[in-house]
């Protein structure tokens, strides 16, 4: 796979609205839906739910249901999800250094 194709595949994940923020929040330790929502700030429940489904489908997170009562749903990063940390750090560094909007 050439570099352009590889970058396009990565952007399919990172380019989705709120995806990078969700991953960054999860890397900081948030696991429950409400914790992730609070950490991201400003994301709607519908969009957060969609991003979490997409991250699970991409193999970056797992949805774990612990039977209750009460039932507890946690979202845990996979090894691949934790592997996004350097990419997100590089994006944040670029964002801090750039003057573009």
C-alpha positions as CSV (number, residue, x, y, z in Angstrom):
1,X,0.0,0.0,0.0
2,X,1.4,3.4,-0.9
3,X,1.7,6.3,1.5
4,X,-1.3,8.2,0.1
5,X,-3.6,5.2,0.4
6,X,-2.4,4.6,3.9
7,X,-3.0,8.2,4.9
8,X,-6.5,8.1,3.4
9,X,-7.3,5.0,5.4
10,X,-6.1,6.7,8.6
11,X,-8.1,9.8,7.9
12,X,-11.2,7.7,7.6
13,X,-10.9,7.1,11.3
14,X,-9.2,10.3,12.5
15,X,-11.1,12.6,10.1
16,X,-14.6,11.8,11.5
17,X,-16.0,14.6,13.7
18,X,-15.0,14.0,17.4
19,X,-13.1,10.8,16.7
20,X,-9.7,12.2,17.8
21,X,-11.3,13.8,20.8
22,X,-13.0,10.5,21.8
23,X,-9.7,8.6,21.4
24,X,-7.8,11.2,23.4
25,X,-10.3,11.1,26.2
26,X,-10.2,7.3,26.3
27,X,-6.4,7.4,26.3
28,X,-6.7,9.6,29.4
29,X,-8.7,6.8,31.1
30,X,-12.3,7.5,30.5
31,X,-14.3,4.2,30.0
32,X,-18.0,4.9,30.6
33,X,-20.2,6.7,28.1
34,X,-20.8,9.6,30.5
35,X,-17.1,9.9,31.4
36,X,-16.2,10.0,27.7
37,X,-19.0,12.6,27.0
38,X,-17.8,14.8,29.9
39,X,-14.1,14.5,28.8
40,X,-14.9,15.4,25.2
41,X,-17.4,18.2,26.0
42,X,-19.9,19.5,23.5
43,X,-20.5,16.2,21.6
44,X,-24.1,15.1,21.4
45,X,-25.0,11.6,22.6
46,X,-26.0,10.5,19.1
47,X,-22.6,11.5,17.6
48,X,-20.7,10.0,20.5
49,X,-22.6,6.8,20.2
50,X,-21.8,6.7,16.5
51,X,-18.1,7.4,17.0
52,X,-17.9,4.7,19.7
53,X,-19.6,2.2,17.3
54,X,-17.1,3.1,14.5
55,X,-14.1,2.8,16.8
56,X,-15.3,-0.6,17.9
57,X,-15.9,-1.6,14.3
58,X,-12.4,-0.4,13.3
59,X,-10.9,-2.5,16.1
60,X,-9.7,0.4,18.2
61,X,-12.1,-0.1,21.1
62,X,-14.2,-2.9,22.6
63,X,-17.6,-2.5,24.2
64,X,-17.8,-4.5,27.4
65,X,-21.1,-5.1,29.1
66,X,-21.0,-6.1,32.8
67,X,-24.2,-7.7,33.9
68,X,-25.9,-5.9,36.8
69,X,-27.9,-4.7,38.3
70,X,-27.1,-2.2,37.3
71,X,-25.7,-3.1,33.9
72,X,-22.4,-1.4,33.3
73,X,-21.2,-0.7,29.8
74,X,-17.5,0.2,29.4
75,X,-15.5,1.1,26.3
76,X,-12.0,-0.1,26.4
77,X,-9.2,0.7,24.0
78,X,-7.6,-2.2,22.3
79,X,-3.9,-2.5,21.7
80,X,-4.5,-0.8,18.3
81,X,-6.5,1.9,20.0
82,X,-3.7,2.6,22.5
83,X,-1.3,2.6,19.5
84,X,-3.0,5.8,18.3
85,X,-1.4,7.8,21.1
86,X,1.7,8.9,19.1
87,X,-0.5,9.9,16.1
88,X,-2.8,12.0,18.3
89,X,0.2,13.5,20.1
90,X,1.7,14.5,16.7
91,X,-1.6,16.0,15.6
92,X,-1.9,18.0,18.8
93,X,1.7,19.2,18.4
94,X,1.0,20.2,14.8
95,X,-2.1,22.0,15.9
96,X,-0.2,24.0,18.5
97,X,2.4,25.0,16.0
98,X,0.2,26.0,13.0
99,X,-1.5,29.2,12.3
100,X,-4.2,27.7,10.0
101,X,-7.8,27.6,10.9
